[in-house]
Amino acid sequence: LIDNVDNMIMSRPAITLFGDSITQQGFSAAANSGWVGLLSNAYTRRADVLNRGYSGYNTRHAVNLLPTVFAKEMNPKSTLFVTVFFGANDASLPGEREHNQHVPIEEYEQNLRTIVTDIG
């Protein structure tokens, strides 16, 4: 019985959620409304939900994180799906914040292409 349980746990596919603070804070307990928590609940015992949300990050940061978040050893056959939610910080106005997070639209588009190509 224990071997069967171990095999079931090891064979679960993964759902990887990659994004900014909207992803990071997706396990919000407020009124059970966090989208990551709801997704995790919907896939209970069927998939492992991996929250890779980074508050304050934009697509420029995300491109640099790719080797860490999506290791080359990751088995695409065991991945159910991946979400990529970036853009809120990229869209901030230039010079608007202390940590200027703005990314010009052309670079944003290229960064998203790089992220999707690297994951896929």
C-alpha positions, 0 to 999 in steps of 0.5 A: 500500500505504501509503495502505491501511495508513493508512486501516486505522489511521484507520478502527479503532474505539475502546474507551474504558475510564473508571475509577479505579485498577482501570482505570489499573492494568489494563495490569499486567504481572504474569503478563499478568493486567492486564484492560486488557492482555488486552482490548487483546491481544484487539482487536489491529489491530481497535480502539484501546484508550484507557485513561482510568483515574484512581487515587484518583478517584470518580464526583464527580471523573469527572463533572468529567472528562467534557468532557476524556475524552469530547470533543464531537468524539468520533465515536460511530460510531467507538466500539466500546464504553465501560466505566465502572468507578468505585465502590471509592473512592466506597464508602470510609467517610466520613472514612476517608482523608486525601483523603475519597473517600466519595460517598453512595450517592444521589450515586453513583447520580446521578453514574453516571446523569450519566456514562452520559447524557453518554457515550451 
